[in-house]
Amino acid sequence: MPESKKIVIKVDVHDNKCKRKALKAVSSLEGIESVAMDMKDRKLTVIGEVDPVCIVCKLKKWHPEILTVGPPKDDKKDDKKDDEKKKKEEEEALKIWQEYIRLYGYPCGPCMPPQYCVRGVDEYSSGCVIC
């Protein structure tokens, strides 16, 4: 069973209309427990059992940027080594994600360009071509 995550994404929304559309787009995903938007910092916080990639794909119109992905409740720890290690791992994961986006674009189906089938003149049985 997937575990619940807290995902913070920076989105480029300017008014309440864009905010409403972004919240509606994200809330259509399955596994969402809560969605909140901070208009001052332009941050969208999603809590639930959902893939961050799917959230980003739904928000592509607003140029999303993943800031953090972590557990839903932050437990305060005194071990600075664990915090530094976790932060370093998150930064590495973010770099890998940004490199993937740069090379391949968004991985969701609707984001992929359409595929076209092109046939040559030799493949047609009659060989006639009307221009």
N, CA, C and O atoms as a GROMACS GRO file, in nm:
protein
  524
    1MET      N    1   0.085  -0.118   0.000
    1MET     CA    2   0.000   0.000   0.000
    1MET      C    3   0.089   0.124   0.000
    1MET      O    4   0.179   0.135   0.083
    2PRO      N    5   0.065   0.218  -0.092
    2PRO     CA    6   0.147   0.340  -0.097
    2PRO      C    7   0.126   0.423   0.029
    2PRO      O    8   0.018   0.424   0.089
    3GLU      N    9   0.230   0.491   0.067
    3GLU     CA   10   0.218   0.573   0.188
    3GLU      C   11   0.190   0.718   0.152
    3GLU      O   12   0.227   0.766   0.044
    4SER      N   13   0.127   0.787   0.243
    4SER     CA   14   0.087   0.925   0.222
    4SER      C   15   0.210   1.016   0.221
    4SER      O   16   0.304   0.995   0.297
    5LYS      N   17   0.207   1.118   0.134
    5LYS     CA   18   0.318   1.212   0.122
    5LYS      C   19   0.266   1.355   0.124
    5LYS      O   20   0.150   1.382   0.092
    6LYS      N   21   0.354   1.445   0.163
    6LYS     CA   22   0.325   1.588   0.154
    6LYS      C   23   0.412   1.643   0.042
    6LYS      O   24   0.535   1.635   0.047
    7ILE      N   25   0.347   1.699  -0.061
    7ILE     CA   26   0.417   1.748  -0.179
    7ILE      C   27   0.392   1.898  -0.190
    7ILE      O   28   0.277   1.943  -0.192
    8VAL      N   29   0.499   1.975  -0.196
    8VAL     CA   30   0.489   2.120  -0.211
    8VAL      C   31   0.541   2.157  -0.349
    8VAL      O   32   0.654   2.123  -0.386
    9ILE      N   33   0.456   2.226  -0.426
    9ILE     CA   34   0.489   2.261  -0.564
    9ILE      C   35   0.470   2.410  -0.583
    9ILE      O   36   0.370   2.467  -0.540
   10LYS      N   37   0.567   2.473  -0.647
   10LYS     CA   38   0.554   2.614  -0.681
   10LYS      C   39   0.486   2.624  -0.818
   10LYS      O   40   0.531   2.562  -0.914
   11VAL      N   41   0.378   2.702  -0.824
   11VAL     CA   42   0.303   2.718  -0.949
   11VAL      C   43   0.290   2.865  -0.982
   11VAL      O   44   0.294   2.951  -0.894
   12ASP      N   45   0.275   2.893  -1.109
   12ASP     CA   46   0.267   3.031  -1.158
   12ASP      C   47   0.121   3.071  -1.174
   12ASP      O   48   0.069   3.076  -1.286
   13VAL      N   49   0.055   3.101  -1.062
   13VAL     CA   50  -0.084   3.148  -1.065
   13VAL      C   51  -0.087   3.294  -1.019
   13VAL      O   52  -0.012   3.334  -0.930
   14HIS      N   53  -0.174   3.371  -1.081
   14HIS     CA   54  -0.176   3.515  -1.053
   14HIS      C   55  -0.306   3.562  -0.990
   14HIS      O   56  -0.307   3.663  -0.920
   15ASP      N   57  -0.416   3.492  -1.015
   15ASP     CA   58  -0.544   3.538  -0.963
   15ASP      C   59  -0.626   3.420  -0.912
   15ASP      O   60  -0.584   3.305  -0.923
   16ASN      N   61  -0.744   3.451  -0.858
   16ASN     CA   62  -0.829   3.347  -0.800
   16ASN      C   63  -0.884   3.252  -0.905
   16ASN      O   64  -0.910   3.135  -0.875
   17LYS      N   65  -0.901   3.299  -1.027
   17LYS     CA   66  -0.952   3.213  -1.134
   17LYS      C   67  -0.850   3.103  -1.165
   17LYS      O   68  -0.887   2.986  -1.177
   18CYS      N   69  -0.724   3.140  -1.179
   18CYS     CA   70  -0.618   3.041  -1.203
   18CYS      C   71  -0.604   2.948  -1.083
   18CYS      O   72  -0.581   2.828  -1.100
   19LYS      N   73  -0.617   3.003  -0.964
   19LYS     CA   74  -0.606   2.922  -0.842
   19LYS      C   75  -0.715   2.816  -0.840
   19LYS      O   76  -0.689   2.699  -0.811
   20ARG      N   77  -0.838   2.857  -0.873
   20ARG     CA   78  -0.951   2.764  -0.874
   20ARG      C   79  -0.930   2.653  -0.977
   20ARG      O   80  -0.956   2.536  -0.949
   21LYS      N   81  -0.882   2.690  -1.096
   21LYS     CA   82  -0.858   2.591  -1.201
   21LYS      C   83  -0.747   2.493  -1.162
   21LYS      O   84  -0.758   2.373  -1.188
   22ALA      N   85  -0.642   2.543  -1.100
   22ALA     CA   86  -0.530   2.457  -1.058
   22ALA      C   87  -0.577   2.360  -0.949
   22ALA      O   88  -0.545   2.242  -0.953
   23LEU      N   89  -0.652   2.411  -0.852
   23LEU     CA   90  -0.702   2.324  -0.745
   23LEU      C   91  -0.797   2.219  -0.800
   23LEU      O   92  -0.795   2.104  -0.756
   24LYS      N   93  -0.880   2.257  -0.895
   24LYS     CA   94  -0.973   2.162  -0.956
   24LYS      C   95  -0.898   2.054  -1.034
   24LYS      O   96  -0.936   1.937  -1.029
   25ALA      N   97  -0.793   2.093  -1.106
   25ALA     CA   98  -0.715   1.997  -1.183
   25ALA      C   99  -0.648   1.895  -1.092
   25ALA      O  100  -0.648   1.775  -1.122
   26VAL      N  101  -0.591   1.940  -0.981
   26VAL     CA  102  -0.522   1.850  -0.890
   26VAL      C  103  -0.621   1.764  -0.813
   26VAL      O  104  -0.594   1.646  -0.790
   27SER      N  105  -0.733   1.819  -0.774
   27SER     CA  106  -0.828   1.743  -0.693
   27SER      C  107  -0.895   1.630  -0.772
   27SER      O  108  -0.958   1.544  -0.712
   28SER      N  109  -0.882   1.630  -0.904
   28SER     CA  110  -0.940   1.522  -0.984
   28SER      C  111  -0.858   1.393  -0.974
   28SER      O  112  -0.907   1.287  -1.013
   29LEU      N  113  -0.736   1.400  -0.922
   29LEU     CA  114  -0.652   1.281  -0.907
   29LEU      C  115  -0.701   1.196  -0.790
   29LEU      O  116  -0.755   1.247  -0.693
   30GLU      N  117  -0.680   1.064  -0.801
   30GLU     CA  118  -0.719   0.973  -0.694
   30GLU      C  119  -0.611   0.969  -0.587
   30GLU      O  120  -0.492   0.978  -0.617
   31GLY      N  121  -0.653   0.955  -0.461
   31GLY     CA  122  -0.559   0.942  -0.351
   31GLY      C  123  -0.526   1.072  -0.281
   31GLY      O  124  -0.441   1.074  -0.192
   32ILE      N  125  -0.592   1.182  -0.319
   32ILE     CA  126  -0.567   1.312  -0.258
   32ILE      C  127  -0.643   1.321  -0.126
   32ILE      O  128  -0.764   1.297  -0.123
   33GLU      N  129  -0.574   1.357  -0.019
   33GLU     CA  130  -0.639   1.378   0.110
   33GLU      C  131  -0.671   1.526   0.132
   33GLU      O  132  -0.780   1.560   0.177
   34SER      N  133  -0.576   1.614   0.099
   34SER     CA  134  -0.601   1.757   0.113
   34SER      C  135  -0.517   1.836   0.013
   34SER      O  136  -0.408   1.794  -0.025
   35VAL      N  137  -0.570   1.951  -0.027
   35VAL     CA  138  -0.501   2.041  -0.119
   35VAL      C  139  -0.514   2.182  -0.063
   35VAL      O  140  -0.622   2.224  -0.024
   36ALA      N  141  -0.404   2.254  -0.059
   36ALA     CA  142  -0.406   2.392  -0.010
   36ALA      C  143  -0.315   2.477  -0.098
   36ALA      O  144  -0.213   2.430  -0.148
   37MET      N  145  -0.354   2.603  -0.117
   37MET     CA  146  -0.276   2.695  -0.201
   37MET      C  147  -0.240   2.817  -0.119
   37MET      O  148  -0.326   2.877  -0.054
   38ASP      N  149  -0.113   2.854  -0.122
   38ASP     CA  150  -0.066   2.976  -0.059
   38ASP      C  151  -0.037   3.076  -0.171
   38ASP      O  152   0.065   3.067  -0.239
   39MET      N  153  -0.129   3.171  -0.189
   39MET     CA  154  -0.117   3.266  -0.300
   39MET      C  155   0.001   3.361  -0.281
   39MET      O  156   0.060   3.407  -0.379
   40LYS      N  157   0.036   3.391  -0.157
   40LYS     CA  158   0.146   3.484  -0.132
   40LYS      C  159   0.277   3.428  -0.185
   40LYS      O  160   0.353   3.497  -0.252
   41ASP      N  161   0.304   3.300  -0.153
   41ASP     CA  162   0.428   3.237  -0.199
   41ASP      C  163   0.409   3.158  -0.327
   41ASP      O  164   0.506   3.106  -0.382
   42ARG      N  165   0.284   3.148  -0.376
   42ARG     CA  166   0.250   3.071  -0.497
   42ARG      C  167   0.290   2.925  -0.482
   42ARG      O  168   0.352   2.866  -0.571
   43LYS      N  169   0.255   2.867  -0.367
   43LYS     CA  170   0.288   2.728  -0.338
   43LYS      C  171   0.160   2.647  -0.323
   43LYS      O  172   0.065   2.690  -0.257
   44LEU      N  173   0.159   2.531  -0.384
   44LEU     CA  174   0.048   2.438  -0.374
   44LEU      C  175   0.095   2.320  -0.288
   44LEU      O  176   0.196   2.258  -0.319
   45THR      N  177   0.021   2.290  -0.182
   45THR     CA  178   0.055   2.180  -0.092
   45THR      C  179  -0.048   2.070  -0.108
   45THR      O  180  -0.168   2.093  -0.089
   46VAL      N  181  -0.002   1.951  -0.143
   46VAL     CA  182  -0.090   1.837  -0.164
   46VAL      C  183  -0.048   1.727  -0.067
   46VAL      O  184   0.070   1.694  -0.056
   47ILE      N  185  -0.146   1.671   0.005
   47ILE     CA  186  -0.121   1.560   0.095
   47ILE      C  187  -0.205   1.443   0.048
   47ILE      O  188  -0.326   1.455   0.028
   48GLY      N  189  -0.139   1.327   0.031
   48GLY     CA  190  -0.213   1.208  -0.011
   48GLY      C  191  -0.123   1.103  -0.071
   48GLY      O  192  -0.001   1.120  -0.079
   49GLU      N  193  -0.184   0.994  -0.114
   49GLU     CA  194  -0.114   0.882  -0.176
   49GLU      C  195  -0.116   0.901  -0.326
   49GLU      O  196  -0.186   0.829  -0.398
   50VAL      N  197  -0.041   0.997  -0.375
   50VAL     CA  198  -0.041   1.030  -0.517
   50VAL      C  199   0.102   1.053  -0.564
   50VAL      O  200   0.188   1.095  -0.486
   51ASP      N  201   0.126   1.024  -0.690
   51ASP     CA  202   0.259   1.040  -0.750
   51ASP      C  203   0.283   1.188  -0.782
   51ASP      O  204   0.199   1.251  -0.846
   52PRO      N  205   0.395   1.246  -0.738
   52PRO     CA  206   0.423   1.386  -0.768
   52PRO      C  207   0.431   1.415  -0.918
   52PRO      O  208   0.401   1.526  -0.962
   53VAL      N  209   0.472   1.315  -0.996
   53VAL     CA  210   0.482   1.333  -1.141
   53VAL      C  211   0.344   1.358  -1.201
   53VAL      O  212   0.330   1.442  -1.290
   54CYS      N  213   0.243   1.287  -1.153
   54CYS     CA  214   0.107   1.306  -1.204
   54CYS      C  215   0.053   1.444  -1.168
   54CYS      O  216  -0.020   1.505  -1.245
   55ILE      N  217   0.089   1.492  -1.049
   55ILE     CA  218   0.046   1.627  -1.008
   55ILE      C  219   0.108   1.730  -1.100
   55ILE      O  220   0.039   1.821  -1.147
   56VAL      N  221   0.238   1.717  -1.126
   56VAL     CA  222   0.307   1.811  -1.214
   56VAL      C  223   0.247   1.807  -1.354
   56VAL      O  224   0.234   1.911  -1.420
   57CYS      N  225   0.211   1.688  -1.399
   57CYS     CA  226   0.152   1.674  -1.533
   57CYS      C  227   0.017   1.745  -1.541
   57CYS      O  228  -0.014   1.808  -1.642
   58LYS      N  229  -0.062   1.737  -1.435
   58LYS     CA  230  -0.192   1.805  -1.433
   58LYS      C  231  -0.175   1.958  -1.429
   58LYS      O  232  -0.261   2.031  -1.476
   59LEU      N  233  -0.063   2.004  -1.373
   59LEU     CA  234  -0.040   2.148  -1.355
   59LEU      C  235   0.052   2.207  -1.461
   59LEU      O  236   0.102   2.318  -1.442
   60LYS      N  237   0.076   2.138  -1.570
   60LYS     CA  238   0.175   2.185  -1.668
   60LYS      C  239   0.143   2.324  -1.723
   60LYS      O  240   0.233   2.396  -1.766
   61LYS      N  241   0.017   2.361  -1.723
   61LYS     CA  242  -0.023   2.493  -1.773
   61LYS      C  243   0.033   2.606  -1.687
   61LYS      O  244   0.054   2.718  -1.736
   62TRP      N  245   0.057   2.578  -1.559
   62TRP     CA  246   0.102   2.680  -1.464
   62TRP      C  247   0.251   2.667  -1.432
   62TRP      O  248   0.296   2.719  -1.330
   63HIS      N  249   0.327   2.600  -1.515
   63HIS     CA  250   0.472   2.586  -1.502
   63HIS      C  251   0.513   2.541  -1.362
   63HIS      O  252   0.578   2.616  -1.289
   64PRO      N  253   0.476   2.418  -1.323
   64PRO     CA  254   0.503   2.371  -1.187
   64PRO      C  255   0.650   2.340  -1.164
   64PRO      O  256   0.725   2.308  -1.257
   65GLU      N  257   0.690   2.351  -1.039
   65GLU     CA  258   0.826   2.320  -0.997
   65GLU      C  259   0.817   2.254  -0.859
   65GLU      O  260   0.771   2.316  -0.763
   66ILE      N  261   0.861   2.129  -0.850
   66ILE     CA  262   0.853   2.056  -0.724
   66ILE      C  263   0.955   2.115  -0.626
   66ILE      O  264   1.074   2.123  -0.655
   67LEU      N  265   0.906   2.155  -0.509
   67LEU     CA  266   0.994   2.208  -0.406
   67LEU      C  267   1.034   2.100  -0.306
   67LEU      O  268   1.153   2.079  -0.282
   68THR      N  269   0.935   2.031  -0.248
   68THR     CA  270   0.965   1.926  -0.151
   68THR      C  271   0.866   1.810  -0.166
   68THR      O  272   0.751   1.829  -0.204
   69VAL      N  273   0.915   1.691  -0.134
   69VAL     CA  274   0.832   1.572  -0.122
   69VAL      C  275   0.876   1.502   0.005
   69VAL      O  276   0.994   1.469   0.021
   70GLY      N  277   0.782   1.480   0.096
   70GLY     CA  278   0.820   1.419   0.222
   70GLY      C  279   0.700   1.362   0.296
   70GLY      O  280   0.590   1.356   0.241
   71PRO      N  281   0.720   1.320   0.420
   71PRO     CA  282   0.609   1.267   0.499
   71PRO      C  283   0.509   1.377   0.532
   71PRO      O  284   0.546   1.494   0.536
   72PRO      N  285   0.382   1.341   0.555
   72PRO     CA  286   0.280   1.443   0.579
   72PRO      C  287   0.299   1.522   0.707
   72PRO      O  288   0.261   1.639   0.712
   73LYS      N  289   0.357   1.462   0.810
   73LYS     CA  290   0.380   1.534   0.935
   73LYS      C  291   0.529   1.539   0.960
   73LYS      O  292   0.598   1.436   0.957
   74ASP      N  293   0.578   1.657   0.985
   74ASP     CA  294   0.721   1.674   1.012
   74ASP      C  295   0.749   1.648   1.159
   74ASP      O  296   0.703   1.723   1.245
   75ASP      N  297   0.824   1.542   1.188
   75ASP     CA  298   0.865   1.513   1.325
   75ASP      C  299   0.999   1.582   1.349
   75ASP      O  300   1.093   1.567   1.271
   76LYS      N  301   1.006   1.657   1.458
   76LYS     CA  302   1.130   1.728   1.491
   76LYS      C  303   1.232   1.629   1.544
   76LYS      O  304   1.203   1.553   1.637
   77LYS      N  305   1.350   1.630   1.486
   77LYS     CA  306   1.457   1.541   1.530
   77LYS      C  307   1.577   1.625   1.572
   77LYS      O  308   1.602   1.732   1.516
   78ASP      N  309   1.648   1.574   1.670
   78ASP     CA  310   1.767   1.643   1.716
   78ASP      C  311   1.890   1.603   1.635
   78ASP      O  312   1.992   1.672   1.641
   79ASP      N  313   1.883   1.495   1.561
   79ASP     CA  314   1.998   1.448   1.484
   79ASP      C  315   2.014   1.533   1.358
   79ASP      O  316   1.935   1.522   1.265
   80LYS      N  317   2.115   1.615   1.356
   80LYS     CA  318   2.140   1.699   1.240
   80LYS      C  319   2.194   1.619   1.123
   80LYS      O  320   2.175   1.656   1.007
   81LYS      N  321   2.261   1.508   1.152
   81LYS     CA  322   2.316   1.425   1.046
   81LYS      C  323   2.205   1.367   0.960
   81LYS      O  324   2.214   1.365   0.838
   82ASP      N  325   2.098   1.320   1.026
   82ASP     CA  326   1.985   1.264   0.952
   82ASP      C  327   1.919   1.371   0.865
   82ASP      O  328   1.881   1.345   0.751
   83ASP      N  329   1.904   1.490   0.920
   83ASP     CA  330   1.843   1.600   0.845
   83ASP      C  331   1.927   1.639   0.724
   83ASP      O  332   1.875   1.661   0.615
   84GLU      N  333   2.058   1.647   0.746
   84GLU     CA  334   2.147   1.683   0.635
   84GLU      C  335   2.148   1.575   0.528
   84GLU      O  336   2.148   1.605   0.408
   85LYS      N  337   2.148   1.450   0.571
   85LYS     CA  338   2.147   1.338   0.476
   85LYS      C  339   2.018   1.338   0.395
   85LYS      O  340   2.020   1.318   0.274
   86LYS      N  341   1.906   1.359   0.462
   86LYS     CA  342   1.777   1.361   0.396
   86LYS      C  343   1.769   1.478   0.296
   86LYS      O  344   1.720   1.462   0.185
   87LYS      N  345   1.818   1.593   0.338
   87LYS     CA  346   1.816   1.709   0.251
   87LYS      C  347   1.902   1.686   0.127
   87LYS      O  348   1.866   1.725   0.016
   88LYS      N  349   2.017   1.622   0.147
   88LYS     CA  350   2.106   1.592   0.036
   88LYS      C  351   2.041   1.494  -0.063
   88LYS      O  352   2.052   1.511  -0.184
   89GLU      N  353   1.972   1.392  -0.010
   89GLU     CA  354   1.902   1.296  -0.095
   89GLU      C  355   1.791   1.364  -0.173
   89GLU      O  356   1.772   1.334  -0.291
   90GLU      N  357   1.716   1.455  -0.109
   90GLU     CA  358   1.609   1.527  -0.178
   90GLU      C  359   1.665   1.614  -0.290
   90GLU      O  360   1.607   1.622  -0.398
   91GLU      N  361   1.777   1.680  -0.264
   91GLU     CA  362   1.840   1.764  -0.366
   91GLU      C  363   1.885   1.679  -0.485
   91GLU      O  364   1.870   1.720  -0.600
   92GLU      N  365   1.941   1.561  -0.457
   92GLU     CA  366   1.984   1.472  -0.565
   92GLU      C  367   1.864   1.424  -0.646
   92GLU      O  368   1.870   1.419  -0.769
   93ALA      N  369   1.755   1.388  -0.577
   93ALA     CA  370   1.635   1.343  -0.647
   93ALA      C  371   1.576   1.455  -0.732
   93ALA      O  372   1.529   1.431  -0.843
   94LEU      N  373   1.580   1.577  -0.681
   94LEU     CA  374   1.529   1.691  -0.756
   94LEU      C  375   1.615   1.717  -0.880
   94LEU      O  376   1.561   1.748  -0.986
   95LYS      N  377   1.746   1.704  -0.867
   95LYS     CA  378   1.835   1.722  -0.982
   95LYS      C  379   1.808   1.616  -1.088
   95LYS      O  380   1.805   1.646  -1.208
   96ILE      N  381   1.789   1.492  -1.044
   96ILE     CA  382   1.759   1.384  -1.138
   96ILE      C  383   1.627   1.412  -1.209
   96ILE      O  384   1.616   1.395  -1.330
   97TRP      N  385   1.526   1.456  -1.133
   97TRP     CA  386   1.395   1.487  -1.191
   97TRP      C  387   1.407   1.601  -1.292
   97TRP      O  388   1.351   1.591  -1.402
   98GLN      N  389   1.478   1.707  -1.260
   98GLN     CA  390   1.492   1.820  -1.351
   98GLN      C  391   1.568   1.779  -1.477
   98GLN      O  392   1.536   1.826  -1.586
   99GLU      N  393   1.667   1.693  -1.464
   99GLU     CA  394   1.741   1.644  -1.580
   99GLU      C  395   1.650   1.559  -1.669
   99GLU      O  396   1.657   1.567  -1.792
  100TYR      N  397   1.565   1.477  -1.606
  100TYR     CA  398   1.471   1.395  -1.682
  100TYR      C  399   1.375   1.484  -1.761
  100TYR      O  400   1.350   1.460  -1.879
  101ILE      N  401   1.321   1.586  -1.695
  101ILE     CA  402   1.228   1.679  -1.762
  101ILE      C  403   1.300   1.750  -1.877
  101ILE      O  404   1.242   1.767  -1.985
  102ARG      N  405   1.425   1.790  -1.856
  102ARG     CA  406   1.500   1.859  -1.961
  102ARG      C  407   1.521   1.769  -2.082
  102ARG      O  408   1.511   1.815  -2.196
  103LEU      N  409   1.550   1.642  -2.058
  103LEU     CA  410   1.580   1.551  -2.168
  103LEU      C  411   1.454   1.498  -2.238
  103LEU      O  412   1.449   1.494  -2.360
  104TYR      N  413   1.355   1.457  -2.160
  104TYR     CA  414   1.241   1.384  -2.216
  104TYR      C  415   1.108   1.457  -2.209
  104TYR      O  416   1.011   1.411  -2.269
  105GLY      N  417   1.098   1.568  -2.138
  105GLY     CA  418   0.971   1.635  -2.121
  105GLY      C  419   0.890   1.566  -2.011
  105GLY      O  420   0.944   1.483  -1.938
  106TYR      N  421   0.763   1.598  -1.999
  106TYR     CA  422   0.678   1.541  -1.896
  106TYR      C  423   0.643   1.397  -1.931
  106TYR      O  424   0.611   1.369  -2.047
  107PRO      N  425   0.647   1.304  -1.834
  107PRO     CA  426   0.629   1.162  -1.863
  107PRO      C  427   0.485   1.114  -1.874
  107PRO      O  428   0.464   0.998  -1.907
  108CYS      N  429   0.385   1.195  -1.848
  108CYS     CA  430   0.246   1.149  -1.854
  108CYS      C  431   0.198   1.141  -1.998
  108CYS      O  432   0.251   1.209  -2.086
  109GLY      N  433   0.098   1.059  -2.022
  109GLY     CA  434   0.044   1.036  -2.155
  109GLY      C  435  -0.007   1.160  -2.226
  109GLY      O  436   0.034   1.185  -2.340
  110PRO      N  437  -0.095   1.241  -2.163
  110PRO     CA  438  -0.147   1.357  -2.234
  110PRO      C  439  -0.040   1.459  -2.274
  110PRO      O  440  -0.062   1.541  -2.362
  111CYS      N  441   0.076   1.452  -2.209
  111CYS     CA  442   0.182   1.547  -2.237
  111CYS      C  443   0.265   1.507  -2.359
  111CYS      O  444   0.339   1.589  -2.414
  112MET      N  445   0.253   1.381  -2.399
  112MET     CA  446   0.335   1.330  -2.508
  112MET      C  447   0.284   1.385  -2.641
  112MET      O  448   0.163   1.401  -2.658
  113PRO      N  449   0.374   1.413  -2.736
  113PRO     CA  450   0.330   1.461  -2.868
  113PRO      C  451   0.260   1.350  -2.945
  113PRO      O  452   0.290   1.232  -2.924
  114PRO      N  453   0.169   1.385  -3.034
  114PRO     CA  454   0.099   1.282  -3.112
  114PRO      C  455   0.195   1.213  -3.209
  114PRO      O  456   0.293   1.272  -3.254
  115GLN      N  457   0.165   1.088  -3.240
  115GLN     CA  458   0.246   1.013  -3.334
  115GLN      C  459   0.173   1.007  -3.467
  115GLN      O  460   0.051   0.988  -3.471
  116TYR      N  461   0.245   1.023  -3.574
  116TYR     CA  462   0.188   1.023  -3.707
  116TYR      C  463   0.239   0.903  -3.786
  116TYR      O  464   0.354   0.861  -3.769
  117CYS      N  465   0.156   0.850  -3.871
  117CYS     CA  466   0.194   0.739  -3.958
  117CYS      C  467   0.209   0.795  -4.099
  117CYS      O  468   0.114   0.847  -4.156
  118VAL      N  469   0.327   0.784  -4.154
  118VAL     CA  470   0.354   0.837  -4.287
  118VAL      C  471   0.383   0.718  -4.379
  118VAL      O  472   0.467   0.634  -4.348
  119ARG      N  473   0.312   0.713  -4.492
  119ARG     CA  474   0.333   0.605  -4.588
  119ARG      C  475   0.394   0.661  -4.715
  119ARG      O  476   0.362   0.772  -4.759
  120GLY      N  477   0.481   0.585  -4.770
  120GLY     CA  478   0.543   0.625  -4.895
  120GLY      C  479   0.454   0.590  -5.013
  120GLY      O  480   0.356   0.518  -4.998
  121VAL      N  481   0.488   0.641  -5.133
  121VAL     CA  482   0.411   0.618  -5.254
  121VAL      C  483   0.418   0.470  -5.292
  121VAL      O  484   0.321   0.417  -5.347
  122ASP      N  485   0.527   0.404  -5.266
  122ASP     CA  486   0.545   0.265  -5.304
  122ASP      C  487   0.456   0.170  -5.226
  122ASP      O  488   0.432   0.058  -5.271
  123GLU      N  489   0.406   0.211  -5.112
  123GLU     CA  490   0.325   0.125  -5.029
  123GLU      C  491   0.181   0.112  -5.080
  123GLU      O  492   0.111   0.018  -5.042
  124TYR      N  493   0.136   0.206  -5.164
  124TYR     CA  494   0.000   0.200  -5.216
  124TYR      C  495  -0.005   0.103  -5.334
  124TYR      O  496   0.090   0.094  -5.412
  125SER      N  497  -0.113   0.033  -5.346
  125SER     CA  498  -0.124  -0.071  -5.448
  125SER      C  499  -0.132  -0.014  -5.590
  125SER      O  500  -0.076  -0.072  -5.682
  126SER      N  501  -0.201   0.099  -5.609
  126SER     CA  502  -0.220   0.149  -5.746
  126SER      C  503  -0.102   0.232  -5.794
  126SER      O  504  -0.078   0.240  -5.914
  127GLY      N  505  -0.030   0.292  -5.705
  127GLY     CA  506   0.083   0.375  -5.744
  127GLY      C  507   0.043   0.514  -5.790
  127GLY      O  508   0.130   0.597  -5.819
  128CYS      N  509  -0.088   0.542  -5.799
  128CYS     CA  510  -0.134   0.675  -5.841
  128CYS      C  511  -0.137   0.770  -5.722
  128CYS      O  512  -0.179   0.733  -5.612
  129VAL      N  513  -0.093   0.889  -5.746
  129VAL     CA  514  -0.096   0.990  -5.644
  129VAL      C  515  -0.162   1.114  -5.701
  129VAL      O  516  -0.121   1.164  -5.806
  130ILE      N  517  -0.265   1.164  -5.631
  130ILE     CA  518  -0.332   1.285  -5.675
  130ILE      C  519  -0.280   1.400  -5.591
  130ILE      O  520  -0.287   1.397  -5.468
  131CYS      N  521  -0.228   1.498  -5.657
  131CYS     CA  522  -0.169   1.611  -5.587
  131CYS      C  523  -0.268   1.721  -5.568
  131CYS      O  524  -0.236   1.825  -5.511
   0.00000   0.00000   0.00000
